[in-house]
Amino acid sequence: MKYLVQFSRLFVGILFIISGLIKLNDPVGFSYKLDEYFSPTVFDMPFLFPFTLALALFVVILEVVLGVMLLVGFKVKFTVWSLLLLILFFTFLTFYSAYFDVVKDCGCFGDALKLTPWQSFTKDIVLLFFVLILFFGQKYIKPLFNEKFAIISSVLGLFASCFLGYYVINHLPVIDFRAFAVGKNIQKGMEYPAGAQKSVYEMIFVYKVNGVNKEFTDKQLMSIPEGATFIERKDKLITEGYIPPIHDFTLEKDGTDYVTEILNEEKMIFLVMYDLGKSDPEGLSKMEAFHQEAKSKGYKVIAVSSSDKTTIEKVKKENEMTFDFYFCDVTTLKTIERSNPSIVVLQKGTVTQKAHYNDINKLKL
């Protein structure tokens, strides 16, 4: 039992630290995942939306600190109880996601490692097993070296985690695991490899029949009762095929998609503002001056947003912006960059530089 507890201590502690640090590298991305859980289609808790970033930071810092405390043997009873409650909570979430097929990726390891809901649930069951070993074998967990070392290590872990969280929120993730990282080419990210299987969908038509919404496949259209009212058409996934790292990427203006044209530009800059209603006013105020500087050095500068035309015109007027706005899906924009607004520099579709609006002066044009 003693050796089993020590193995569990190493396994759980290291895994919690790694998982926490990966998410702490990108807490904004983890907060987007919490938004999914709080959405109307999952737990329907919209009142928590304003607090998702704070909750994300709390959870990931807690993961790292508990992992450190377990390894050094500090406050064993508190640590083990906290780990047990945390893993029970995570297990519930991943089971709910998998069983009801609502959140496709729990975000356990951020963008570094994508797990399906059932894989995430299995991972949590394995972790729960080892945490229970720790729970029933607490007496075998002693401080590493001595109590003073355990206290200092735990406090340093807490301060280091808080500093990393503060840094990446006010700048950018230290390591970028996304498909739009510096050095990645957007066109290649959208390609399908030769022979790759594409996803198969079935068209579902929803009609209101005698006051009740009923679904019909395209093969059942002839059986729709007379007088039924059409509600919507949706696509049901039958077989999931290869999904390119970059998909749903558009650059639309006045109903026309300019992706091919814009990604072939030699000197291109995107000002990413996924939601102008949530954009930082300080960041917005810097965009026009940067636009003029980049323009004088031969760059084509455009803003990319998912906001509606009324909001765009309002923000352009307030900040005296003269660059054009193009539409892109909000989820895609959140994937491109975490700060709102942010700057992405490209050369023929290849990302060469990225910057938070706080670091706009560090860009080399």
C-alpha positions, 0 to 999 in steps of 0.5 A: 500500500505504501508504494502504491500511494507513493506512485499515485502521489507522483502520477496524480501530482505531475498530471495535475501540474501539467494539465493546470499549466497547459490551461494556465498558458491559455486561461482565456481559451479555457474560459471559452470552454466554460462558456460552452458549459454555461450556455443554454444548450448545456447547463443554461447558466448565463448569469455566470458568463461575466465570471468565466475568466475569473473561474477559469483562472481559479480552477487552473491555478488550483490544479497546479497548486494542489499538484505541487502540494501533493508532491511536497506533502503540504497540508495532506488532508486538505490537499487530498480532500480537494483533489477528490472533490475536484476530480469528482466534479471533473468526472461529472462534467466529462460524463455529462458531455459524453453521454448527452453529446453537448461539449465536444472537447472538455479542454482538459489539456487546452489546444495541446491535446484534444480528447473526445468526451469519452476519452476525457471521461475515461481519463477522469475515471483513471485519475479518480482511482488513484486519488481514492488510493491517496484518500485511503492511504493519507498516512503514507504521504509525508512532507518531502525533505521537511515541513519548511521546504513543503511550505516554501514550495507550495507558496512559490507554486501559488505565486508563480501560477498567479504571475503566469496567469496575469502575464498571459492575460495581458500579453499572449500565451507563452506557447501557442498550440493553435492552428494559427500559431506563428509559422503556420500557413492558413491555406495549408491548414484548410487543405484536405489530404489526398484520400481523406474521408469527408464527413457525411451528413443527413438533411433533416427538415423540421415542420410544425404538424398540428402544433408539434415540431416533427423531423423528416429526412429528405427521403420522407418529404413525400410523407409530410402532411398537407398544411404543415409549416416549415420551421428549419432545415438542419444537418445531422452528422452521420459519419465524421470524417477528416476535419482540417485544423482550420475550417469555417474561415471566411473573410466576407465583405458585402456578401463576397468571400475574399479569402483567396485574394487576401491570403495571397497578399505579400504584406497583410495584417489582420486586426482581430476583433471577434466581438466589438461589444467586448473589445477593450476600449484602450486597444481599439484606440490604438488601432488607427495609428497602427493602421497608418504606420503599417500602411506607410510601410506597404501593408494592407490592413483589415479588421476581422470581426463577427459584429453586425454592421451597426456596431461596426459603424459605431465603433469606427466613428468613435475611434476614427477608423479608416480601415475596412471590416471583414466578417468571420465566424466568432469561434474561428476568430477566438481561435486565431487570437485571444486578446480583443483586439489583437494583431496578426501579421501574415505573408502570403497566408503564413503567420509571421507575427502576433501581438496583444494590443498591449504589445503593439510597439513590439511588432517589427514591420 
